[in-house]
Amino acid sequence: MMARTHSLPITRRRLLAGTLASSALLGTSAVPLSIARAATGRRKFVFVIQRGAADGLAIVQPHGDRNLRDLRGALVDDDALRLDGFFALHPALAGTAGLFHSGEARAWHAVATNYRERSHFEAQNVLETGGERAYAVNTGWLGRMMPLLPEGTGAMAVSATAPMALRGSVPVATYTPNRLPDPNEDLLARLAIMYAEDAQLGPMWDEAMRTRMVTGGLGNTAAGGGADLGQLAATLLAGEGGADVLMIETGGWDTHRAQQRALAGQLSAMDSLLVALRQGLGAAWADTLVLVATEFGRTAAINGTMGTDHGTASAALLLGGSLPAGEMVESDWPGLSRNQLYDGRDLRPTGDLLSMATRAFAAHFGLERDRALAALSAGQ
């Protein structure tokens, strides 16, 4: 095949304290919070997961493949944003396209994990754990990377609970916006005095207060997507004591019906998220690497309800202010003729998504690649 390189046990008392601090202050789950005290200029990594199987053939469209229109018809966008002579971005990704053209974004196409069935839950588990099969391990691939980073490096998720990808030996903080009014400062001071002499509750309270300082005035921000979520993520990363590794969960990518309108809305929100993240980080963008990936792709052909069904390979995005030189789209393109499709229906995978992500993570943090790949395979 020719390569086309566009190249402590939880006691009732502890649980009560965690719930109090979380719900009254942060709107988070009852999980002890721990955030690294990050120094200026520290490297940052963001993993944006697209739950529901995002359609890589619509996100990064291979207009140079003559079979695309025969398979997809109305799902091919004539106003797609040209990246090179072969690939184009969905028109809803205008801001992201600007990042591509400034060398701050690229795509990996025809990539997948080793999972070849079509269950969302199983595929997401494999994507997050890096296991050979679903539910084979109980740690995440990023969770296993964390001990390789300098002591004190912290992880956080914009989620009610720690996602599987981040689970491991390093504690993970979680944050979800609080819809309640901000607590009275006098109440906070009284609670601090109350907990100060308690060996268990005191440290937990201190961690909750540090998280509150990091999030600043974002307690009532709606984290539903788009620019608000991107701004929130930037604050969680760049604020004093901000996270070094951050995971953002997005959903709604399962487009079985009326895909054109649904996906345009999804991608517009994603575009706003990425642009707001870049703007919110400012100079810290140069030290940040962002991975956007999904559990599997969608069928190559359009279905009878103007959507697509569960597939195999998809496209992933890599963004940051200091990406190494390379093509806008990197792919060993498999082709879209009937005999080139996986199982006669899906984009065939030619790149190992998690191996590529691990290599990028290692390079970004200056880790030995073999150590990082060993941590990845520890889940297999």
Disulfide bonds with the S-S distance in Angstrom:
none
